[in-house]
Amino acid sequence: MQVAASASAALTTRALLLDMDGTLVDSDAVVERCWRRWAVRHGLDPEEALKVVHGRQGYATMAALLPDRPMEQNLADNRAMLAEETADLDGVVPVAGAPAFMAALAALPHALVTSADEALALARLGAAGLPVPGVRVTAECVSAGKPDPEGFLKGAAELGFAPEDCVVFEDSEAGIAAGRAAGMRVVGVGPRAAAFAPDVHVPDLTRIRVEAAADGTVRLHVTA
């Protein structure tokens, strides 16, 4: 059953797996700028394109929007898109509460699991003034992007924990589906997440308080 932020709740976990865009970093402005331009270049409705871009690797979005186009072309186009997004950091800011949330995780098991590549992840975290997690699963690390669970399963394995001992923080439909498919509980962050029935939903990270327990577990307190 989904728990909203209006009802106080707590989750006990051992490790946290964190999406980046829309979860830690608000990059919607640049994502929408780049994808609107791409959609117009390809004769697509930008508003319709924006409905499927969040949480996926770019080539998968392109394949969904242009299903008859060869994948080699999508992969090449995706490389150009990643370079464009990495160079455009205007308006990239932390999600509300992200700096304090990340500071609270500094000594706790956590990993970044993002559809961005390493260069884009470092650029956006840097622009938002957020620390870079030591364990990162980026686009280069997986053979299948979200909603496939591979990234989250790799993140859990690198941290040394079973999937059921991890909690995922996500904002998108694809990311929430990936977390579920990995057998993990999901905290949905932001307005997009509410529609996809995560285990817990919060409007932003100001609603999460992190508490390390003496037994090595981590308590996540969700407050109204």
N, C-alpha and C positions, 0 to 999 in steps of 0.2 A: 504494500500500500504506500502511495506517495505521501510524504510528509512535507507540508509547506512550511515556510519560515514563520508563518503566523502561529504555528504550534511548536513549542520548544521540544527539541529532541536531541538525542546523542547517539553517535555511532562509535563503536570500539573497533580499532583496526591495528595493523602492525606496520603498514606502509601506504603511502599515498602516491598515486599516479596522476600527473597533472597535464591536461591539455594546455595549449598556450593561447591561441587566438580566441578571444571571446571569453576565456576563462581566467587567465592571468593578465593578458594584454588586450586592450581595446584597440584593434586595428581595423575596425569596420570601415573607416573613412578611406584608407588606402586600398583595401580589398575591393570596395565598391567602385572606386575610381578606375582601378586597373581592369576589373572585369566588365564594367560598363563599356570601356573603350574596346575591349576584346569582342564583346557581343556585337557592337555596332559594326566593327570591321568584318564580322562574319554574317551580317544580315539578320541577327537575332534580336529579340526583344530584351533589352537589358533587365527589365523588371523580372521577367521570367527566368533569365539566367541567374540572377541573384538568389533565387529561391533554392538553388541546388549547389552553390559554391562553398558554403560554409562547412568546415570539418573534413573536407575531402582533399586528396592530392589533386593538383590542377589537371593532370592528364585524365583523371577519372571524371572530373566535371566536364571536360571537353568531350569525352566519349559519350557521356549522357546527353549532352546538348547536340552533338553532331555524330549520331550513331553510325553513319555510313562512311565516316572519314577514317583512313588507315591509322592504326595506332602509332606507327612511326611518326606521322605528322603531329599527332597529339603530344607525343613525347618531346619532339623538337619545339613545338609551340610552348610546352610547359617550361622548358629550360629558359626560353625568352621571358615568359611571364614571371618566373622566379627571380630573374635578374632585375626585371622592372620593379617588382615588389620590394626587393632588397634595397634598391636605390631610393625608393620613395618612403620616407619615414614621417612625412608631415601628418600630424594628428595622431600618431601612435602614443598612447598613454596607458598607464596601469589601470586595470579594473579597480573600482573602489574597494579598498581593503587589502589589495594584493601586496603592497610593501610590508605591512604588519604580518600578514599571513605567511609570506615567504620567510620573514625573519623568525617566526615561530617554528618553522620547519628546519631551520639551519642544521640542527644536530640530530634530526630525525630521518628515518628512511623515506626518501622520496625520489621520484624520477620525473623528468619531462618526457611526455609521449605526444609528439606533434606530427601533423602532416606536412609541416614546413621542412625544408632541408636545413642543414646545419648553419649555413651562412645566413639564411633568413631568420632562423630562431635567434642566433646571436645578435643580429641587427635589431630585431624588435625588442628583445629583452633589454638590450642596452639602451635603446631609445626610451623605453618605459622606466629605466632606472631600477630594474629588478635583477637580483642575483641569478647567475646561470647554474642550474643544478648540475652536480658532478656526474650524475647518471642521466644520459639523454638518449632517447630513441627517436631519431628523426627520419625523414623520408628515405635517406640512403640506407637505413638499417633494415628495411622491411621489403618483402617481395609483394605484399598486398597491403594497401592502405585501408583506413577506416571506411566502411563499417566492419572490415575483417578484424578479428581480435588479435592478430599477430603482434602488433605494436605493444599492446598492453601486456600480453603474455611475456614478451621479451623484457619489458620493463620489470615485471615481477621477478622473472628469473635472474636478471642482473642484480636486483636487490637481495635475492636469496629468500623470497617468500612465495608461498603458494597463492594462487589466484584468490582463493576465498579469504585470505588474510590482507587483501588490498582493497582500498577504496579509490575509485576513479572520480576526478573532477572534470566535468565536460559541459559544453554549451550547445553542441549541435546534435542533430538527429543521428548523423553517421557516427559521431563519437559515443553517444549514449548507447547506440546499438552495439558498437564494438565492445564497450565495457561490459554490457550484459552478456554478449557472446563469449567473453573471456571468463564468465562466472564470477564477476565482481559486482559489488554494490556501487551505485553511481550517485554522486551529488551533482545535480544540475545547477549550473550557474548562469544567471541572466535571463532575459525575457524569452529567448529562443528555446531554452531548455524546458520551460514549463509545459510545452505542448507534447513532450515525448515521455512523460511519466517516469522521471528518474525516481530513485528511492527517496531522495530528499531534494527539495528545490529551494534555492536561495536567490534573491535578486542580485546580490553581489557578495563579495568576500568579507564585508564588514559583519555579516551575520554568522560567521564561523569563528569559534574560539578553540584553539588547539591546546591540549593538555597532555603532557607526557606522564605516564603512570610508572610507578616503581617496578612493575612486572614487565616493563618493556613494551606495553601496548600504548596506543595513542587514542585519546578520547577527543572526538570532534563534537563540540557543543554547538547546536544550531539554535539561535535565539531570534525572537521576534523583533 
